[in-house]
Amino acid sequence: MNKIILDKAGLLGLLCSEGCYVDTWSKYVVFDKRRCNAYYRCAKRKVVEFSNKNPKLLARFQELVNNEYDYVPNIYTSGNRTPKIILTRKYPVADLVSYSNFGCERWAVPESIANGSKKLKQRFIRGFFDGDGCFSKNTLAIDSANKDGLLEISELLKDLKIYFSFYGPQRRPNKKEDRKSV
């Protein structure tokens, strides 16, 4: 597997917590004025999305992407929606997806991080906690619906000698199932 540097481990942690991989076909009609005719088009779209309301976390994500792939992605906002960063370049998307399938219930800790050094594990946990964690009443809490992923996180925490306990994951009764776009 590719050599992961610390910035990529943090980037993968953020994407496992708040990221999503979208692999779809977009179908649309284009009107050509020169020929006075409409043409049916379809295009493959593979993107990685990261969304969060915290502007500092969005800036941190942009910084990590810039350090790793030498480009700064834009932050998209629309009305009352949560701001998001969409990675559309082929190499970064293919590289990131080679480590894990991002999504609410699909993500997994990459093997290269699970078998990696302490610093690599720490950076991944930090990225994951920045996205899905909170601190309240002297307790660290991680909010995720992915039980298998949380078990993998627990193995990382054990390796780092961080003590923890589980109180979930819990599903809300009216929450829509995670759509399988892959």
MODELLER restraints for C-alpha pairs under 7 A, 6 or more apart:
rsr = mdl.restraints
at = mdl.atoms
rsr.add(forms.Gaussian(group=physical.xy_distance, feature=features.Distance(at['CA:6:A'], at['CA:120:A']), mean=5.81, stdev=0.5))
rsr.add(forms.Gaussian(group=physical.xy_distance, feature=features.Distance(at['CA:6:A'], at['CA:123:A']), mean=6.33, stdev=0.5))
rsr.add(forms.Gaussian(group=physical.xy_distance, feature=features.Distance(at['CA:7:A'], at['CA:64:A']), mean=5.84, stdev=0.5))
rsr.add(forms.Gaussian(group=physical.xy_distance, feature=features.Distance(at['CA:7:A'], at['CA:68:A']), mean=6.81, stdev=0.5))
rsr.add(forms.Gaussian(group=physical.xy_distance, feature=features.Distance(at['CA:8:A'], at['CA:68:A']), mean=6.62, stdev=0.5))
rsr.add(forms.Gaussian(group=physical.xy_distance, feature=features.Distance(at['CA:9:A'], at['CA:120:A']), mean=6.20, stdev=0.5))
rsr.add(forms.Gaussian(group=physical.xy_distance, feature=features.Distance(at['CA:9:A'], at['CA:123:A']), mean=5.85, stdev=0.5))
rsr.add(forms.Gaussian(group=physical.xy_distance, feature=features.Distance(at['CA:9:A'], at['CA:124:A']), mean=4.88, stdev=0.5))
rsr.add(forms.Gaussian(group=physical.xy_distance, feature=features.Distance(at['CA:10:A'], at['CA:123:A']), mean=5.07, stdev=0.5))
rsr.add(forms.Gaussian(group=physical.xy_distance, feature=features.Distance(at['CA:10:A'], at['CA:124:A']), mean=4.76, stdev=0.5))
rsr.add(forms.Gaussian(group=physical.xy_distance, feature=features.Distance(at['CA:10:A'], at['CA:126:A']), mean=6.78, stdev=0.5))
rsr.add(forms.Gaussian(group=physical.xy_distance, feature=features.Distance(at['CA:10:A'], at['CA:127:A']), mean=4.62, stdev=0.5))
rsr.add(forms.Gaussian(group=physical.xy_distance, feature=features.Distance(at['CA:11:A'], at['CA:61:A']), mean=6.80, stdev=0.5))
rsr.add(forms.Gaussian(group=physical.xy_distance, feature=features.Distance(at['CA:11:A'], at['CA:64:A']), mean=6.23, stdev=0.5))
rsr.add(forms.Gaussian(group=physical.xy_distance, feature=features.Distance(at['CA:11:A'], at['CA:127:A']), mean=6.58, stdev=0.5))
rsr.add(forms.Gaussian(group=physical.xy_distance, feature=features.Distance(at['CA:12:A'], at['CA:124:A']), mean=6.67, stdev=0.5))
rsr.add(forms.Gaussian(group=physical.xy_distance, feature=features.Distance(at['CA:13:A'], at['CA:124:A']), mean=4.58, stdev=0.5))
rsr.add(forms.Gaussian(group=physical.xy_distance, feature=features.Distance(at['CA:13:A'], at['CA:125:A']), mean=6.32, stdev=0.5))
rsr.add(forms.Gaussian(group=physical.xy_distance, feature=features.Distance(at['CA:13:A'], at['CA:127:A']), mean=4.33, stdev=0.5))
rsr.add(forms.Gaussian(group=physical.xy_distance, feature=features.Distance(at['CA:13:A'], at['CA:128:A']), mean=4.18, stdev=0.5))
rsr.add(forms.Gaussian(group=physical.xy_distance, feature=features.Distance(at['CA:14:A'], at['CA:127:A']), mean=4.65, stdev=0.5))
rsr.add(forms.Gaussian(group=physical.xy_distance, feature=features.Distance(at['CA:14:A'], at['CA:128:A']), mean=4.95, stdev=0.5))
rsr.add(forms.Gaussian(group=physical.xy_distance, feature=features.Distance(at['CA:14:A'], at['CA:130:A']), mean=6.99, stdev=0.5))
rsr.add(forms.Gaussian(group=physical.xy_distance, feature=features.Distance(at['CA:14:A'], at['CA:131:A']), mean=5.63, stdev=0.5))
rsr.add(forms.Gaussian(group=physical.xy_distance, feature=features.Distance(at['CA:15:A'], at['CA:50:A']), mean=6.47, stdev=0.5))
rsr.add(forms.Gaussian(group=physical.xy_distance, feature=features.Distance(at['CA:15:A'], at['CA:102:A']), mean=6.51, stdev=0.5))
rsr.add(forms.Gaussian(group=physical.xy_distance, feature=features.Distance(at['CA:16:A'], at['CA:102:A']), mean=5.69, stdev=0.5))
rsr.add(forms.Gaussian(group=physical.xy_distance, feature=features.Distance(at['CA:16:A'], at['CA:107:A']), mean=5.61, stdev=0.5))
rsr.add(forms.Gaussian(group=physical.xy_distance, feature=features.Distance(at['CA:16:A'], at['CA:128:A']), mean=6.51, stdev=0.5))
rsr.add(forms.Gaussian(group=physical.xy_distance, feature=features.Distance(at['CA:17:A'], at['CA:128:A']), mean=5.24, stdev=0.5))
rsr.add(forms.Gaussian(group=physical.xy_distance, feature=features.Distance(at['CA:17:A'], at['CA:131:A']), mean=5.29, stdev=0.5))
rsr.add(forms.Gaussian(group=physical.xy_distance, feature=features.Distance(at['CA:17:A'], at['CA:132:A']), mean=5.43, stdev=0.5))
rsr.add(forms.Gaussian(group=physical.xy_distance, feature=features.Distance(at['CA:18:A'], at['CA:50:A']), mean=5.81, stdev=0.5))
rsr.add(forms.Gaussian(group=physical.xy_distance, feature=features.Distance(at['CA:18:A'], at['CA:51:A']), mean=6.16, stdev=0.5))
rsr.add(forms.Gaussian(group=physical.xy_distance, feature=features.Distance(at['CA:18:A'], at['CA:131:A']), mean=5.77, stdev=0.5))
rsr.add(forms.Gaussian(group=physical.xy_distance, feature=features.Distance(at['CA:19:A'], at['CA:48:A']), mean=6.98, stdev=0.5))
rsr.add(forms.Gaussian(group=physical.xy_distance, feature=features.Distance(at['CA:19:A'], at['CA:49:A']), mean=5.52, stdev=0.5))
rsr.add(forms.Gaussian(group=physical.xy_distance, feature=features.Distance(at['CA:19:A'], at['CA:50:A']), mean=4.43, stdev=0.5))
rsr.add(forms.Gaussian(group=physical.xy_distance, feature=features.Distance(at['CA:19:A'], at['CA:51:A']), mean=6.74, stdev=0.5))
rsr.add(forms.Gaussian(group=physical.xy_distance, feature=features.Distance(at['CA:19:A'], at['CA:102:A']), mean=5.79, stdev=0.5))
rsr.add(forms.Gaussian(group=physical.xy_distance, feature=features.Distance(at['CA:19:A'], at['CA:103:A']), mean=6.10, stdev=0.5))
rsr.add(forms.Gaussian(group=physical.xy_distance, feature=features.Distance(at['CA:20:A'], at['CA:48:A']), mean=5.72, stdev=0.5))
rsr.add(forms.Gaussian(group=physical.xy_distance, feature=features.Distance(at['CA:20:A'], at['CA:49:A']), mean=5.14, stdev=0.5))
rsr.add(forms.Gaussian(group=physical.xy_distance, feature=features.Distance(at['CA:20:A'], at['CA:50:A']), mean=6.51, stdev=0.5))
rsr.add(forms.Gaussian(group=physical.xy_distance, feature=features.Distance(at['CA:20:A'], at['CA:102:A']), mean=4.79, stdev=0.5))
rsr.add(forms.Gaussian(group=physical.xy_distance, feature=features.Distance(at['CA:20:A'], at['CA:103:A']), mean=4.49, stdev=0.5))
rsr.add(forms.Gaussian(group=physical.xy_distance, feature=features.Distance(at['CA:21:A'], at['CA:47:A']), mean=6.00, stdev=0.5))
rsr.add(forms.Gaussian(group=physical.xy_distance, feature=features.Distance(at['CA:21:A'], at['CA:48:A']), mean=4.58, stdev=0.5))
rsr.add(forms.Gaussian(group=physical.xy_distance, feature=features.Distance(at['CA:21:A'], at['CA:49:A']), mean=6.38, stdev=0.5))
rsr.add(forms.Gaussian(group=physical.xy_distance, feature=features.Distance(at['CA:21:A'], at['CA:101:A']), mean=6.74, stdev=0.5))
rsr.add(forms.Gaussian(group=physical.xy_distance, feature=features.Distance(at['CA:21:A'], at['CA:102:A']), mean=5.28, stdev=0.5))
rsr.add(forms.Gaussian(group=physical.xy_distance, feature=features.Distance(at['CA:21:A'], at['CA:103:A']), mean=6.40, stdev=0.5))
rsr.add(forms.Gaussian(group=physical.xy_distance, feature=features.Distance(at['CA:22:A'], at['CA:46:A']), mean=5.66, stdev=0.5))
rsr.add(forms.Gaussian(group=physical.xy_distance, feature=features.Distance(at['CA:22:A'], at['CA:47:A']), mean=5.34, stdev=0.5))
rsr.add(forms.Gaussian(group=physical.xy_distance, feature=features.Distance(at['CA:22:A'], at['CA:48:A']), mean=6.24, stdev=0.5))
rsr.add(forms.Gaussian(group=physical.xy_distance, feature=features.Distance(at['CA:22:A'], at['CA:181:A']), mean=6.28, stdev=0.5))
rsr.add(forms.Gaussian(group=physical.xy_distance, feature=features.Distance(at['CA:23:A'], at['CA:45:A']), mean=5.76, stdev=0.5))
rsr.add(forms.Gaussian(group=physical.xy_distance, feature=features.Distance(at['CA:23:A'], at['CA:46:A']), mean=4.51, stdev=0.5))
rsr.add(forms.Gaussian(group=physical.xy_distance, feature=features.Distance(at['CA:23:A'], at['CA:47:A']), mean=6.71, stdev=0.5))
rsr.add(forms.Gaussian(group=physical.xy_distance, feature=features.Distance(at['CA:23:A'], at['CA:181:A']), mean=6.18, stdev=0.5))
rsr.add(forms.Gaussian(group=physical.xy_distance, feature=features.Distance(at['CA:23:A'], at['CA:182:A']), mean=5.86, stdev=0.5))
rsr.add(forms.Gaussian(group=physical.xy_distance, feature=features.Distance(at['CA:24:A'], at['CA:44:A']), mean=6.04, stdev=0.5))
rsr.add(forms.Gaussian(group=physical.xy_distance, feature=features.Distance(at['CA:24:A'], at['CA:45:A']), mean=5.31, stdev=0.5))
rsr.add(forms.Gaussian(group=physical.xy_distance, feature=features.Distance(at['CA:24:A'], at['CA:46:A']), mean=6.61, stdev=0.5))
rsr.add(forms.Gaussian(group=physical.xy_distance, feature=features.Distance(at['CA:24:A'], at['CA:181:A']), mean=6.89, stdev=0.5))
rsr.add(forms.Gaussian(group=physical.xy_distance, feature=features.Distance(at['CA:25:A'], at['CA:42:A']), mean=6.53, stdev=0.5))
rsr.add(forms.Gaussian(group=physical.xy_distance, feature=features.Distance(at['CA:25:A'], at['CA:43:A']), mean=5.53, stdev=0.5))
rsr.add(forms.Gaussian(group=physical.xy_distance, feature=features.Distance(at['CA:25:A'], at['CA:44:A']), mean=4.55, stdev=0.5))
rsr.add(forms.Gaussian(group=physical.xy_distance, feature=features.Distance(at['CA:25:A'], at['CA:45:A']), mean=5.80, stdev=0.5))
rsr.add(forms.Gaussian(group=physical.xy_distance, feature=features.Distance(at['CA:26:A'], at['CA:42:A']), mean=5.46, stdev=0.5))
rsr.add(forms.Gaussian(group=physical.xy_distance, feature=features.Distance(at['CA:26:A'], at['CA:43:A']), mean=5.33, stdev=0.5))
rsr.add(forms.Gaussian(group=physical.xy_distance, feature=features.Distance(at['CA:26:A'], at['CA:44:A']), mean=6.44, stdev=0.5))
rsr.add(forms.Gaussian(group=physical.xy_distance, feature=features.Distance(at['CA:26:A'], at['CA:45:A']), mean=6.87, stdev=0.5))
rsr.add(forms.Gaussian(group=physical.xy_distance, feature=features.Distance(at['CA:27:A'], at['CA:41:A']), mean=5.83, stdev=0.5))
rsr.add(forms.Gaussian(group=physical.xy_distance, feature=features.Distance(at['CA:27:A'], at['CA:42:A']), mean=4.27, stdev=0.5))
rsr.add(forms.Gaussian(group=physical.xy_distance, feature=features.Distance(at['CA:27:A'], at['CA:43:A']), mean=6.62, stdev=0.5))
rsr.add(forms.Gaussian(group=physical.xy_distance, feature=features.Distance(at['CA:28:A'], at['CA:40:A']), mean=6.05, stdev=0.5))
rsr.add(forms.Gaussian(group=physical.xy_distance, feature=features.Distance(at['CA:28:A'], at['CA:41:A']), mean=5.38, stdev=0.5))
rsr.add(forms.Gaussian(group=physical.xy_distance, feature=features.Distance(at['CA:28:A'], at['CA:42:A']), mean=6.23, stdev=0.5))
rsr.add(forms.Gaussian(group=physical.xy_distance, feature=features.Distance(at['CA:29:A'], at['CA:38:A']), mean=6.44, stdev=0.5))
rsr.add(forms.Gaussian(group=physical.xy_distance, feature=features.Distance(at['CA:29:A'], at['CA:39:A']), mean=5.52, stdev=0.5))
rsr.add(forms.Gaussian(group=physical.xy_distance, feature=features.Distance(at['CA:29:A'], at['CA:40:A']), mean=4.51, stdev=0.5))
rsr.add(forms.Gaussian(group=physical.xy_distance, feature=features.Distance(at['CA:29:A'], at['CA:41:A']), mean=5.81, stdev=0.5))
rsr.add(forms.Gaussian(group=physical.xy_distance, feature=features.Distance(at['CA:30:A'], at['CA:38:A']), mean=5.49, stdev=0.5))
rsr.add(forms.Gaussian(group=physical.xy_distance, feature=features.Distance(at['CA:30:A'], at['CA:39:A']), mean=5.22, stdev=0.5))
rsr.add(forms.Gaussian(group=physical.xy_distance, feature=features.Distance(at['CA:30:A'], at['CA:40:A']), mean=6.41, stdev=0.5))
rsr.add(forms.Gaussian(group=physical.xy_distance, feature=features.Distance(at['CA:31:A'], at['CA:37:A']), mean=5.85, stdev=0.5))
rsr.add(forms.Gaussian(group=physical.xy_distance, feature=features.Distance(at['CA:31:A'], at['CA:38:A']), mean=4.12, stdev=0.5))
rsr.add(forms.Gaussian(group=physical.xy_distance, feature=features.Distance(at['CA:31:A'], at['CA:39:A']), mean=6.21, stdev=0.5))
rsr.add(forms.Gaussian(group=physical.xy_distance, feature=features.Distance(at['CA:32:A'], at['CA:38:A']), mean=6.01, stdev=0.5))
rsr.add(forms.Gaussian(group=physical.xy_distance, feature=features.Distance(at['CA:46:A'], at['CA:88:A']), mean=6.95, stdev=0.5))
rsr.add(forms.Gaussian(group=physical.xy_distance, feature=features.Distance(at['CA:47:A'], at['CA:86:A']), mean=6.60, stdev=0.5))
rsr.add(forms.Gaussian(group=physical.xy_distance, feature=features.Distance(at['CA:47:A'], at['CA:87:A']), mean=5.61, stdev=0.5))
rsr.add(forms.Gaussian(group=physical.xy_distance, feature=features.Distance(at['CA:47:A'], at['CA:88:A']), mean=4.97, stdev=0.5))
rsr.add(forms.Gaussian(group=physical.xy_distance, feature=features.Distance(at['CA:47:A'], at['CA:93:A']), mean=6.23, stdev=0.5))
rsr.add(forms.Gaussian(group=physical.xy_distance, feature=features.Distance(at['CA:48:A'], at['CA:86:A']), mean=5.84, stdev=0.5))
rsr.add(forms.Gaussian(group=physical.xy_distance, feature=features.Distance(at['CA:48:A'], at['CA:87:A']), mean=5.13, stdev=0.5))
rsr.add(forms.Gaussian(group=physical.xy_distance, feature=features.Distance(at['CA:48:A'], at['CA:88:A']), mean=6.91, stdev=0.5))
rsr.add(forms.Gaussian(group=physical.xy_distance, feature=features.Distance(at['CA:48:A'], at['CA:93:A']), mean=6.11, stdev=0.5))
rsr.add(forms.Gaussian(group=physical.xy_distance, feature=features.Distance(at['CA:49:A'], at['CA:84:A']), mean=6.68, stdev=0.5))
rsr.add(forms.Gaussian(group=physical.xy_distance, feature=features.Distance(at['CA:49:A'], at['CA:85:A']), mean=5.71, stdev=0.5))
rsr.add(forms.Gaussian(group=physical.xy_distance, feature=features.Distance(at['CA:49:A'], at['CA:86:A']), mean=4.49, stdev=0.5))
rsr.add(forms.Gaussian(group=physical.xy_distance, feature=features.Distance(at['CA:49:A'], at['CA:87:A']), mean=6.23, stdev=0.5))
rsr.add(forms.Gaussian(group=physical.xy_distance, feature=features.Distance(at['CA:50:A'], at['CA:84:A']), mean=5.47, stdev=0.5))
rsr.add(forms.Gaussian(group=physical.xy_distance, feature=features.Distance(at['CA:50:A'], at['CA:85:A']), mean=5.17, stdev=0.5))
rsr.add(forms.Gaussian(group=physical.xy_distance, feature=features.Distance(at['CA:50:A'], at['CA:86:A']), mean=6.48, stdev=0.5))
rsr.add(forms.Gaussian(group=physical.xy_distance, feature=features.Distance(at['CA:51:A'], at['CA:82:A']), mean=6.41, stdev=0.5))
rsr.add(forms.Gaussian(group=physical.xy_distance, feature=features.Distance(at['CA:51:A'], at['CA:83:A']), mean=5.74, stdev=0.5))
rsr.add(forms.Gaussian(group=physical.xy_distance, feature=features.Distance(at['CA:51:A'], at['CA:84:A']), mean=4.03, stdev=0.5))
rsr.add(forms.Gaussian(group=physical.xy_distance, feature=features.Distance(at['CA:51:A'], at['CA:85:A']), mean=6.25, stdev=0.5))
rsr.add(forms.Gaussian(group=physical.xy_distance, feature=features.Distance(at['CA:52:A'], at['CA:58:A']), mean=6.77, stdev=0.5))
rsr.add(forms.Gaussian(group=physical.xy_distance, feature=features.Distance(at['CA:52:A'], at['CA:82:A']), mean=6.19, stdev=0.5))
rsr.add(forms.Gaussian(group=physical.xy_distance, feature=features.Distance(at['CA:52:A'], at['CA:83:A']), mean=6.11, stdev=0.5))
rsr.add(forms.Gaussian(group=physical.xy_distance, feature=features.Distance(at['CA:52:A'], at['CA:84:A']), mean=6.50, stdev=0.5))
rsr.add(forms.Gaussian(group=physical.xy_distance, feature=features.Distance(at['CA:53:A'], at['CA:82:A']), mean=5.72, stdev=0.5))
rsr.add(forms.Gaussian(group=physical.xy_distance, feature=features.Distance(at['CA:53:A'], at['CA:83:A']), mean=6.10, stdev=0.5))
rsr.add(forms.Gaussian(group=physical.xy_distance, feature=features.Distance(at['CA:62:A'], at['CA:72:A']), mean=5.74, stdev=0.5))
rsr.add(forms.Gaussian(group=physical.xy_distance, feature=features.Distance(at['CA:62:A'], at['CA:73:A']), mean=6.25, stdev=0.5))
rsr.add(forms.Gaussian(group=physical.xy_distance, feature=features.Distance(at['CA:65:A'], at['CA:71:A']), mean=6.75, stdev=0.5))
rsr.add(forms.Gaussian(group=physical.xy_distance, feature=features.Distance(at['CA:65:A'], at['CA:72:A']), mean=6.62, stdev=0.5))
rsr.add(forms.Gaussian(group=physical.xy_distance, feature=features.Distance(at['CA:66:A'], at['CA:72:A']), mean=5.17, stdev=0.5))
rsr.add(forms.Gaussian(group=physical.xy_distance, feature=features.Distance(at['CA:69:A'], at['CA:92:A']), mean=6.69, stdev=0.5))
rsr.add(forms.Gaussian(group=physical.xy_distance, feature=features.Distance(at['CA:73:A'], at['CA:85:A']), mean=6.60, stdev=0.5))
rsr.add(forms.Gaussian(group=physical.xy_distance, feature=features.Distance(at['CA:73:A'], at['CA:87:A']), mean=6.58, stdev=0.5))
rsr.add(forms.Gaussian(group=physical.xy_distance, feature=features.Distance(at['CA:74:A'], at['CA:85:A']), mean=6.03, stdev=0.5))
rsr.add(forms.Gaussian(group=physical.xy_distance, feature=features.Distance(at['CA:75:A'], at['CA:83:A']), mean=6.52, stdev=0.5))
rsr.add(forms.Gaussian(group=physical.xy_distance, feature=features.Distance(at['CA:75:A'], at['CA:84:A']), mean=5.62, stdev=0.5))
rsr.add(forms.Gaussian(group=physical.xy_distance, feature=features.Distance(at['CA:75:A'], at['CA:85:A']), mean=4.79, stdev=0.5))
rsr.add(forms.Gaussian(group=physical.xy_distance, feature=features.Distance(at['CA:76:A'], at['CA:83:A']), mean=5.60, stdev=0.5))
rsr.add(forms.Gaussian(group=physical.xy_distance, feature=features.Distance(at['CA:76:A'], at['CA:84:A']), mean=5.28, stdev=0.5))
rsr.add(forms.Gaussian(group=physical.xy_distance, feature=features.Distance(at['CA:76:A'], at['CA:85:A']), mean=6.09, stdev=0.5))
rsr.add(forms.Gaussian(group=physical.xy_distance, feature=features.Distance(at['CA:77:A'], at['CA:83:A']), mean=4.63, stdev=0.5))
rsr.add(forms.Gaussian(group=physical.xy_distance, feature=features.Distance(at['CA:77:A'], at['CA:84:A']), mean=6.67, stdev=0.5))
rsr.add(forms.Gaussian(group=physical.xy_distance, feature=features.Distance(at['CA:87:A'], at['CA:93:A']), mean=6.61, stdev=0.5))
rsr.add(forms.Gaussian(group=physical.xy_distance, feature=features.Distance(at['CA:99:A'], at['CA:110:A']), mean=5.37, stdev=0.5))
rsr.add(forms.Gaussian(group=physical.xy_distance, feature=features.Distance(at['CA:100:A'], at['CA:107:A']), mean=5.96, stdev=0.5))
rsr.add(forms.Gaussian(group=physical.xy_distance, feature=features.Distance(at['CA:100:A'], at['CA:108:A']), mean=5.87, stdev=0.5))
rsr.add(forms.Gaussian(group=physical.xy_distance, feature=features.Distance(at['CA:100:A'], at['CA:110:A']), mean=5.96, stdev=0.5))
rsr.add(forms.Gaussian(group=physical.xy_distance, feature=features.Distance(at['CA:101:A'], at['CA:107:A']), mean=5.20, stdev=0.5))
rsr.add(forms.Gaussian(group=physical.xy_distance, feature=features.Distance(at['CA:104:A'], at['CA:145:A']), mean=6.89, stdev=0.5))
rsr.add(forms.Gaussian(group=physical.xy_distance, feature=features.Distance(at['CA:104:A'], at['CA:146:A']), mean=6.80, stdev=0.5))
rsr.add(forms.Gaussian(group=physical.xy_distance, feature=features.Distance(at['CA:104:A'], at['CA:178:A']), mean=6.60, stdev=0.5))
rsr.add(forms.Gaussian(group=physical.xy_distance, feature=features.Distance(at['CA:105:A'], at['CA:145:A']), mean=6.20, stdev=0.5))
rsr.add(forms.Gaussian(group=physical.xy_distance, feature=features.Distance(at['CA:105:A'], at['CA:146:A']), mean=4.60, stdev=0.5))
rsr.add(forms.Gaussian(group=physical.xy_distance, feature=features.Distance(at['CA:105:A'], at['CA:178:A']), mean=6.74, stdev=0.5))
rsr.add(forms.Gaussian(group=physical.xy_distance, feature=features.Distance(at['CA:107:A'], at['CA:149:A']), mean=6.42, stdev=0.5))
rsr.add(forms.Gaussian(group=physical.xy_distance, feature=features.Distance(at['CA:108:A'], at['CA:149:A']), mean=5.04, stdev=0.5))
rsr.add(forms.Gaussian(group=physical.xy_distance, feature=features.Distance(at['CA:109:A'], at['CA:149:A']), mean=6.59, stdev=0.5))
rsr.add(forms.Gaussian(group=physical.xy_distance, feature=features.Distance(at['CA:109:A'], at['CA:152:A']), mean=6.24, stdev=0.5))
rsr.add(forms.Gaussian(group=physical.xy_distance, feature=features.Distance(at['CA:113:A'], at['CA:120:A']), mean=6.25, stdev=0.5))
rsr.add(forms.Gaussian(group=physical.xy_distance, feature=features.Distance(at['CA:113:A'], at['CA:121:A']), mean=5.97, stdev=0.5))
rsr.add(forms.Gaussian(group=physical.xy_distance, feature=features.Distance(at['CA:114:A'], at['CA:121:A']), mean=6.97, stdev=0.5))
rsr.add(forms.Gaussian(group=physical.xy_distance, feature=features.Distance(at['CA:114:A'], at['CA:156:A']), mean=6.65, stdev=0.5))
rsr.add(forms.Gaussian(group=physical.xy_distance, feature=features.Distance(at['CA:118:A'], at['CA:160:A']), mean=6.84, stdev=0.5))
rsr.add(forms.Gaussian(group=physical.xy_distance, feature=features.Distance(at['CA:121:A'], at['CA:156:A']), mean=6.52, stdev=0.5))
rsr.add(forms.Gaussian(group=physical.xy_distance, feature=features.Distance(at['CA:129:A'], at['CA:142:A']), mean=6.65, stdev=0.5))
rsr.add(forms.Gaussian(group=physical.xy_distance, feature=features.Distance(at['CA:132:A'], at['CA:142:A']), mean=5.55, stdev=0.5))
rsr.add(forms.Gaussian(group=physical.xy_distance, feature=features.Distance(at['CA:132:A'], at['CA:143:A']), mean=5.48, stdev=0.5))
rsr.add(forms.Gaussian(group=physical.xy_distance, feature=features.Distance(at['CA:132:A'], at['CA:144:A']), mean=6.97, stdev=0.5))
rsr.add(forms.Gaussian(group=physical.xy_distance, feature=features.Distance(at['CA:133:A'], at['CA:141:A']), mean=5.48, stdev=0.5))
rsr.add(forms.Gaussian(group=physical.xy_distance, feature=features.Distance(at['CA:133:A'], at['CA:142:A']), mean=4.23, stdev=0.5))
rsr.add(forms.Gaussian(group=physical.xy_distance, feature=features.Distance(at['CA:133:A'], at['CA:143:A']), mean=6.19, stdev=0.5))
rsr.add(forms.Gaussian(group=physical.xy_distance, feature=features.Distance(at['CA:134:A'], at['CA:140:A']), mean=5.97, stdev=0.5))
rsr.add(forms.Gaussian(group=physical.xy_distance, feature=features.Distance(at['CA:134:A'], at['CA:141:A']), mean=5.33, stdev=0.5))
rsr.add(forms.Gaussian(group=physical.xy_distance, feature=features.Distance(at['CA:134:A'], at['CA:142:A']), mean=6.50, stdev=0.5))
rsr.add(forms.Gaussian(group=physical.xy_distance, feature=features.Distance(at['CA:135:A'], at['CA:141:A']), mean=6.20, stdev=0.5))
rsr.add(forms.Gaussian(group=physical.xy_distance, feature=features.Distance(at['CA:144:A'], at['CA:169:A']), mean=6.38, stdev=0.5))
rsr.add(forms.Gaussian(group=physical.xy_distance, feature=features.Distance(at['CA:145:A'], at['CA:169:A']), mean=5.18, stdev=0.5))
rsr.add(forms.Gaussian(group=physical.xy_distance, feature=features.Distance(at['CA:145:A'], at['CA:170:A']), mean=6.53, stdev=0.5))
rsr.add(forms.Gaussian(group=physical.xy_distance, feature=features.Distance(at['CA:145:A'], at['CA:171:A']), mean=6.73, stdev=0.5))
rsr.add(forms.Gaussian(group=physical.xy_distance, feature=features.Distance(at['CA:147:A'], at['CA:169:A']), mean=6.15, stdev=0.5))
